[in-house]
Amino acid sequence: MSRVCELTGKRAMVGNNVSHAMNKTKRKFNANLVKKRFFIPEEDRWVTLKVSTSALKDINKKGISAVIKEARAKGFLKK
């Protein structure tokens, strides 16, 4: 599975390593992802999601149900 947040769609970005001599080599800036289990009371089941840590902050603030509803509306999460 690719390194993409399942709720926000965040993915790796591409940039350069720049040395002191200004030599540039390609590198990746990966999203800060964690695999986490959440209980959804409306569906009465557990789901495992690969989410970014910024999405975890949203879940703590708004609740898992609201965040999943937004992700489905934006097309990041199926079903």
N, CA, C and O atoms as a GROMACS GRO file, in nm:
protein
  316
    1MET      N    1   0.084  -0.118   0.000
    1MET     CA    2   0.000   0.000   0.000
    1MET      C    3   0.089   0.125   0.000
    1MET      O    4   0.193   0.127   0.065
    2SER      N    5   0.047   0.226  -0.073
    2SER     CA    6   0.128   0.346  -0.082
    2SER      C    7   0.116   0.430   0.046
    2SER      O    8   0.025   0.410   0.127
    3ARG      N    9   0.208   0.522   0.060
    3ARG     CA   10   0.209   0.606   0.179
    3ARG      C   11   0.118   0.727   0.158
    3ARG      O   12   0.162   0.838   0.131
    4VAL      N   13  -0.014   0.700   0.171
    4VAL     CA   14  -0.116   0.803   0.152
    4VAL      C   15  -0.212   0.796   0.271
    4VAL      O   16  -0.253   0.687   0.311
    5CYS      N   17  -0.246   0.911   0.326
    5CYS     CA   18  -0.344   0.917   0.434
    5CYS      C   19  -0.482   0.884   0.377
    5CYS      O   20  -0.522   0.940   0.275
    6GLU      N   21  -0.553   0.793   0.442
    6GLU     CA   22  -0.682   0.750   0.392
    6GLU      C   23  -0.794   0.850   0.420
    6GLU      O   24  -0.902   0.840   0.360
    7LEU      N   25  -0.772   0.945   0.509
    7LEU     CA   26  -0.876   1.043   0.542
    7LEU      C   27  -0.853   1.179   0.478
    7LEU      O   28  -0.949   1.247   0.442
    8THR      N   29  -0.727   1.220   0.463
    8THR     CA   30  -0.701   1.353   0.408
    8THR      C   31  -0.640   1.350   0.269
    8THR      O   32  -0.641   1.451   0.200
    9GLY      N   33  -0.588   1.235   0.227
    9GLY     CA   34  -0.527   1.224   0.095
    9GLY      C   35  -0.384   1.275   0.089
    9GLY      O   36  -0.327   1.287  -0.019
   10LYS      N   37  -0.326   1.307   0.205
   10LYS     CA   38  -0.187   1.354   0.206
   10LYS      C   39  -0.096   1.244   0.154
   10LYS      O   40  -0.116   1.126   0.186
   11ARG      N   41   0.004   1.281   0.074
   11ARG     CA   42   0.098   1.184   0.019
   11ARG      C   43   0.238   1.243   0.018
   11ARG      O   44   0.258   1.359   0.053
   12ALA      N   45   0.335   1.162  -0.023
   12ALA     CA   46   0.474   1.206  -0.025
   12ALA      C   47   0.494   1.319  -0.126
   12ALA      O   48   0.432   1.319  -0.233
   13MET      N   49   0.580   1.414  -0.091
   13MET     CA   50   0.618   1.522  -0.182
   13MET      C   51   0.762   1.499  -0.226
   13MET      O   52   0.837   1.429  -0.160
   14VAL      N   53   0.800   1.559  -0.339
   14VAL     CA   54   0.935   1.544  -0.392
   14VAL      C   55   1.006   1.677  -0.380
   14VAL      O   56   0.948   1.783  -0.405
   15GLY      N   57   1.134   1.670  -0.342
   15GLY     CA   58   1.214   1.791  -0.330
   15GLY      C   59   1.360   1.758  -0.349
   15GLY      O   60   1.395   1.654  -0.404
   16ASN      N   61   1.445   1.846  -0.304
   16ASN     CA   62   1.590   1.830  -0.320
   16ASN      C   63   1.660   1.831  -0.186
   16ASN      O   64   1.623   1.906  -0.096
   17ASN      N   65   1.764   1.745  -0.172
   17ASN     CA   66   1.864   1.763  -0.068
   17ASN      C   67   1.961   1.866  -0.123
   17ASN      O   68   2.007   1.852  -0.236
   18VAL      N   69   1.993   1.967  -0.045
   18VAL     CA   70   2.086   2.070  -0.092
   18VAL      C   71   2.205   2.072   0.001
   18VAL      O   72   2.191   2.099   0.121
   19SER      N   73   2.323   2.043  -0.053
   19SER     CA   74   2.445   2.041   0.028
   19SER      C   75   2.497   2.184   0.048
   19SER      O   76   2.443   2.279  -0.008
   20HIS      N   77   2.602   2.195   0.128
   20HIS     CA   78   2.663   2.325   0.152
   20HIS      C   79   2.719   2.383   0.022
   20HIS      O   80   2.723   2.505   0.005
   21ALA      N   81   2.762   2.295  -0.068
   21ALA     CA   82   2.816   2.338  -0.198
   21ALA      C   83   2.705   2.359  -0.301
   21ALA      O   84   2.732   2.378  -0.420
   22MET      N   85   2.578   2.356  -0.256
   22MET     CA   86   2.460   2.376  -0.340
   22MET      C   87   2.440   2.265  -0.443
   22MET      O   88   2.376   2.287  -0.545
   23ASN      N   89   2.494   2.145  -0.417
   23ASN     CA   90   2.464   2.029  -0.501
   23ASN      C   91   2.324   1.982  -0.464
   23ASN      O   92   2.289   1.975  -0.346
   24LYS      N   93   2.246   1.948  -0.566
   24LYS     CA   94   2.107   1.908  -0.541
   24LYS      C   95   2.084   1.764  -0.584
   24LYS      O   96   2.118   1.726  -0.696
   25THR      N   97   2.027   1.684  -0.495
   25THR     CA   98   1.989   1.547  -0.526
   25THR      C   99   1.843   1.528  -0.484
   25THR      O  100   1.798   1.586  -0.385
   26LYS      N  101   1.771   1.448  -0.561
   26LYS     CA  102   1.628   1.428  -0.534
   26LYS      C  103   1.607   1.352  -0.403
   26LYS      O  104   1.688   1.268  -0.364
   27ARG      N  105   1.498   1.384  -0.336
   27ARG     CA  106   1.458   1.316  -0.213
   27ARG      C  107   1.307   1.321  -0.200
   27ARG      O  108   1.240   1.393  -0.273
   28LYS      N  109   1.255   1.242  -0.106
   28LYS     CA  110   1.112   1.240  -0.079
   28LYS      C  111   1.084   1.294   0.060
   28LYS      O  112   1.159   1.268   0.154
   29PHE      N  113   0.977   1.369   0.072
   29PHE     CA  114   0.926   1.412   0.201
   29PHE      C  115   0.801   1.328   0.225
   29PHE      O  116   0.694   1.361   0.174
   30ASN      N  117   0.813   1.221   0.305
   30ASN     CA  118   0.699   1.133   0.330
   30ASN      C  119   0.603   1.195   0.430
   30ASN      O  120   0.643   1.271   0.518
   31ALA      N  121   0.476   1.162   0.416
   31ALA     CA  122   0.375   1.206   0.512
   31ALA      C  123   0.397   1.131   0.643
   31ALA      O  124   0.441   1.016   0.642
   32ASN      N  125   0.366   1.194   0.753
   32ASN     CA  126   0.382   1.132   0.884
   32ASN      C  127   0.258   1.046   0.911
   32ASN      O  128   0.157   1.095   0.962
   33LEU      N  129   0.266   0.916   0.878
   33LEU     CA  130   0.151   0.827   0.885
   33LEU      C  131   0.163   0.728   0.999
   33LEU      O  132   0.273   0.684   1.033
   34VAL      N  133   0.050   0.694   1.058
   34VAL     CA  134   0.040   0.590   1.160
   34VAL      C  135  -0.079   0.501   1.129
   34VAL      O  136  -0.180   0.548   1.074
   35LYS      N  137  -0.067   0.374   1.164
   35LYS     CA  138  -0.178   0.280   1.146
   35LYS      C  139  -0.253   0.274   1.278
   35LYS      O  140  -0.193   0.248   1.382
   36LYS      N  141  -0.384   0.300   1.275
   36LYS     CA  142  -0.461   0.313   1.398
   36LYS      C  143  -0.597   0.248   1.381
   36LYS      O  144  -0.658   0.254   1.274
   37ARG      N  145  -0.645   0.186   1.489
   37ARG     CA  146  -0.780   0.128   1.491
   37ARG      C  147  -0.876   0.226   1.557
   37ARG      O  148  -0.844   0.288   1.658
   38PHE      N  149  -0.994   0.240   1.496
   38PHE     CA  150  -1.097   0.328   1.550
   38PHE      C  151  -1.227   0.251   1.562
   38PHE      O  152  -1.257   0.166   1.479
   39PHE      N  153  -1.304   0.281   1.667
   39PHE     CA  154  -1.436   0.221   1.683
   39PHE      C  155  -1.539   0.322   1.633
   39PHE      O  156  -1.541   0.436   1.677
   40ILE      N  157  -1.624   0.278   1.540
   40ILE     CA  158  -1.730   0.363   1.487
   40ILE      C  159  -1.861   0.319   1.549
   40ILE      O  160  -1.913   0.213   1.514
   41PRO      N  161  -1.916   0.398   1.641
   41PRO     CA  162  -2.036   0.355   1.712
   41PRO      C  163  -2.160   0.343   1.623
   41PRO      O  164  -2.245   0.258   1.649
   42GLU      N  165  -2.171   0.426   1.518
   42GLU     CA  166  -2.288   0.420   1.430
   42GLU      C  167  -2.295   0.286   1.356
   42GLU      O  168  -2.404   0.232   1.335
   43GLU      N  169  -2.178   0.234   1.317
   43GLU     CA  170  -2.173   0.107   1.245
   43GLU      C  171  -2.144  -0.010   1.338
   43GLU      O  172  -2.146  -0.126   1.296
   44ASP      N  173  -2.116   0.019   1.465
   44ASP     CA  174  -2.086  -0.080   1.568
   44ASP      C  175  -1.974  -0.175   1.524
   44ASP      O  176  -1.987  -0.297   1.534
   45ARG      N  177  -1.862  -0.116   1.476
   45ARG     CA  178  -1.749  -0.198   1.433
   45ARG      C  179  -1.618  -0.121   1.444
   45ARG      O  180  -1.618   0.002   1.455
   46TRP      N  181  -1.508  -0.195   1.440
   46TRP     CA  182  -1.375  -0.138   1.442
   46TRP      C  183  -1.323  -0.128   1.299
   46TRP      O  184  -1.348  -0.217   1.218
   47VAL      N  185  -1.251  -0.021   1.267
   47VAL     CA  186  -1.184  -0.008   1.138
   47VAL      C  187  -1.038   0.029   1.162
   47VAL      O  188  -1.007   0.103   1.256
   48THR      N  189  -0.950  -0.022   1.078
   48THR     CA  190  -0.809   0.013   1.084
   48THR      C  191  -0.780   0.106   0.968
   48THR      O  192  -0.806   0.072   0.852
   49LEU      N  193  -0.724   0.223   0.999
   49LEU     CA  194  -0.695   0.323   0.896
   49LEU      C  195  -0.549   0.365   0.905
   49LEU      O  196  -0.491   0.368   1.014
   50LYS      N  197  -0.491   0.397   0.792
   50LYS     CA  198  -0.357   0.456   0.786
   50LYS      C  199  -0.378   0.606   0.772
   50LYS      O  200  -0.415   0.654   0.665
   51VAL      N  201  -0.355   0.680   0.880
   51VAL     CA  202  -0.386   0.823   0.882
   51VAL      C  203  -0.263   0.905   0.917
   51VAL      O  204  -0.171   0.856   0.983
   52SER      N  205  -0.263   1.030   0.871
   52SER     CA  206  -0.157   1.122   0.908
   52SER      C  207  -0.181   1.171   1.050
   52SER      O  208  -0.292   1.164   1.102
   53THR      N  209  -0.076   1.221   1.112
   53THR     CA  210  -0.090   1.269   1.249
   53THR      C  211  -0.177   1.395   1.254
   53THR      O  212  -0.241   1.421   1.356
   54SER      N  213  -0.180   1.472   1.146
   54SER     CA  214  -0.270   1.589   1.144
   54SER      C  215  -0.416   1.543   1.137
   54SER      O  216  -0.504   1.609   1.192
   55ALA      N  217  -0.442   1.430   1.070
   55ALA     CA  218  -0.577   1.374   1.068
   55ALA      C  219  -0.616   1.324   1.206
   55ALA      O  220  -0.732   1.334   1.246
   56LEU      N  221  -0.519   1.269   1.282
   56LEU     CA  222  -0.546   1.226   1.419
   56LEU      C  223  -0.590   1.344   1.506
   56LEU      O  224  -0.679   1.330   1.590
   57LYS      N  225  -0.527   1.459   1.485
   57LYS     CA  226  -0.566   1.579   1.560
   57LYS      C  227  -0.709   1.619   1.525
   57LYS      O  228  -0.786   1.659   1.613
   58ASP      N  229  -0.746   1.608   1.395
   58ASP     CA  230  -0.884   1.637   1.354
   58ASP      C  231  -0.982   1.541   1.418
   58ASP      O  232  -1.090   1.581   1.461
   59ILE      N  233  -0.944   1.412   1.425
   59ILE     CA  234  -1.031   1.311   1.485
   59ILE      C  235  -1.052   1.340   1.633
   59ILE      O  236  -1.163   1.327   1.684
   60ASN      N  237  -0.945   1.380   1.703
   60ASN     CA  238  -0.957   1.414   1.845
   60ASN      C  239  -1.046   1.537   1.865
   60ASN      O  240  -1.116   1.547   1.965
   61LYS      N  241  -1.043   1.629   1.770
   61LYS     CA  242  -1.120   1.753   1.782
   61LYS      C  243  -1.267   1.734   1.743
   61LYS      O  244  -1.356   1.775   1.816
   62LYS      N  245  -1.291   1.671   1.625
   62LYS     CA  246  -1.426   1.662   1.570
   62LYS      C  247  -1.496   1.529   1.598
   62LYS      O  248  -1.619   1.524   1.603
   63GLY      N  249  -1.418   1.423   1.616
   63GLY     CA  250  -1.476   1.290   1.631
   63GLY      C  251  -1.459   1.210   1.503
   63GLY      O  252  -1.458   1.266   1.393
   64ILE      N  253  -1.447   1.078   1.518
   64ILE     CA  254  -1.421   0.991   1.404
   64ILE      C  255  -1.536   0.992   1.304
   64ILE      O  256  -1.512   0.987   1.183
   65SER      N  257  -1.658   0.999   1.351
   65SER     CA  258  -1.774   0.994   1.261
   65SER      C  259  -1.776   1.114   1.166
   65SER      O  260  -1.801   1.099   1.047
   66ALA      N  261  -1.751   1.232   1.220
   66ALA     CA  262  -1.753   1.354   1.138
   66ALA      C  263  -1.640   1.354   1.036
   66ALA      O  264  -1.659   1.396   0.922
   67VAL      N  265  -1.523   1.308   1.077
   67VAL     CA  266  -1.407   1.307   0.987
   67VAL      C  267  -1.427   1.206   0.875
   67VAL      O  268  -1.393   1.233   0.760
   68ILE      N  269  -1.482   1.089   0.908
   68ILE     CA  270  -1.509   0.988   0.804
   68ILE      C  271  -1.615   1.038   0.707
   68ILE      O  272  -1.606   1.013   0.586
   69LYS      N  273  -1.714   1.109   0.759
   69LYS     CA  274  -1.819   1.164   0.672
   69LYS      C  275  -1.760   1.264   0.573
   69LYS      O  276  -1.796   1.264   0.455
   70GLU      N  277  -1.668   1.350   0.620
   70GLU     CA  278  -1.602   1.447   0.533
   70GLU      C  279  -1.515   1.377   0.429
   70GLU      O  280  -1.513   1.416   0.313
   71ALA      N  281  -1.443   1.272   0.471
   71ALA     CA  282  -1.354   1.200   0.379
   71ALA      C  283  -1.435   1.131   0.269
   71ALA      O  284  -1.393   1.127   0.154
   72ARG      N  285  -1.551   1.077   0.305
   72ARG     CA  286  -1.637   1.013   0.204
   72ARG      C  287  -1.692   1.117   0.106
   72ARG      O  288  -1.704   1.090  -0.013
   73ALA      N  289  -1.724   1.236   0.157
   73ALA     CA  290  -1.776   1.342   0.070
   73ALA      C  291  -1.669   1.390  -0.028
   73ALA      O  292  -1.700   1.424  -0.142
   74LYS      N  293  -1.543   1.392   0.016
   74LYS     CA  294  -1.433   1.436  -0.071
   74LYS      C  295  -1.383   1.323  -0.162
   74LYS      O  296  -1.307   1.347  -0.255
   75GLY      N  297  -1.426   1.199  -0.134
   75GLY     CA  298  -1.388   1.087  -0.219
   75GLY      C  299  -1.261   1.015  -0.177
   75GLY      O  300  -1.209   0.933  -0.254
   76PHE      N  301  -1.209   1.043  -0.057
   76PHE     CA  302  -1.088   0.976  -0.010
   76PHE      C  303  -1.118   0.838   0.046
   76PHE      O  304  -1.033   0.749   0.040
   77LEU      N  305  -1.238   0.819   0.099
   77LEU     CA  306  -1.275   0.694   0.163
   77LEU      C  307  -1.396   0.637   0.090
   77LEU      O  308  -1.492   0.709   0.061
   78LYS      N  309  -1.390   0.509   0.060
   78LYS     CA  310  -1.501   0.444  -0.012
   78LYS      C  311  -1.599   0.383   0.087
   78LYS      O  312  -1.562   0.352   0.200
   79LYS      N  313  -1.721   0.365   0.044
   79LYS     CA  314  -1.831   0.302   0.118
   79LYS      C  315  -1.885   0.382   0.231
   79LYS      O  316  -1.977   0.338   0.299
   0.00000   0.00000   0.00000
